[in-house]
Amino acid sequence: MAFVPLEDVYKELLKRHPKGLYIGVAVDGSTMSDRAAHVAANLANAKRGDKLNILHISDRTKTYLPKHLQPQHLRNYYQDLAATARVKADWICREKEEGQSTCQALTRMADKNSIDLLVVGSFGRKGEKLDMLGTVSDFSLRESHASICIVRSTGHKSHQQSKYLFATDGSHAAGLAFCILVALLRRPLDIINVVMVTTSDGVKEQDTIAHYKEFMEKHKAVGLAFVKTIDVRTTTIPQGILEAAHETDADVLVMGVSGYGRKRLGSGSEEISV
């Protein structure tokens, strides 16, 4: 099975990000945006040169919002939250234009400020829906040029250590996502496990997994890499990935946004995220 040489992707990635990542977190004063802000602050590494931006879309038509949800209060609250995690955060607030959705305004703001990783809560002030994402996280996942980190209500808060499960299909998108994880997001105590789910006997997939293992050893990434074989009659690839996440007790699931198809959001990523 052909696969993307990870070392080539890794070197190219370091050229593109010589001074760390620009991390943005979308906030609206909801409980989930608080969780998202905690995760973003823990992902940011000042020694590596990461920059953390707190992004807020204001809407002057919402005159009914209480004081604690007004931009000035939110600015102080979230900058204090970041400071508690020993991270300096810049506040970026923009007024939503007439006829523009919050989703559109946020993704445009992220693009304008060259955000590499956009962290969003799975839902906002409107509340949680168990079978779908909120409108902002769903739109960001599909339309943003930045990589997306979706924080769920059941998710890990990511303090000193996180257990990652990386799901690969051997594509370039998967290779890039994996190199971002290893080179720019991994912390010293983090564990990274890699899985390749297949409906075949798994023999061909072993070459790809061996390549990932070699890369992990070279870059001192701690974790396992394995093939998971599923029965196509009872289990889909996304279901197999979620099973692997449960079996490895993963805190964070990482995937490339698309595999071998031309769609911006691949079917596997869509089913698992949404």
Secondary structure, DSSP 4 states (H G I P E B T S, - for coil): -----HHHHHHHHHHH-TT--EEEEE--SSHHHHHHHHHHHHH--GGGT-EEEEEEEE-TT-TT--GGGSHHHHHHHHHHHHHHTT--EEEEEEEPPTT--HHHHHHHHHHHTT-SEEEEESS-TT---TTS--HHHHHHHHH-SSEEEEEPTTS---SS--EEEEE--SSHHHHHHHHHIIIII--TT-EEEEEEEESS-STTHHHHHHHHHHHHHHTT--S-EEEEE--TTT--HHHHHHHHHHHTT-SEEEE-S--SSSSSS-HHHHHHH-
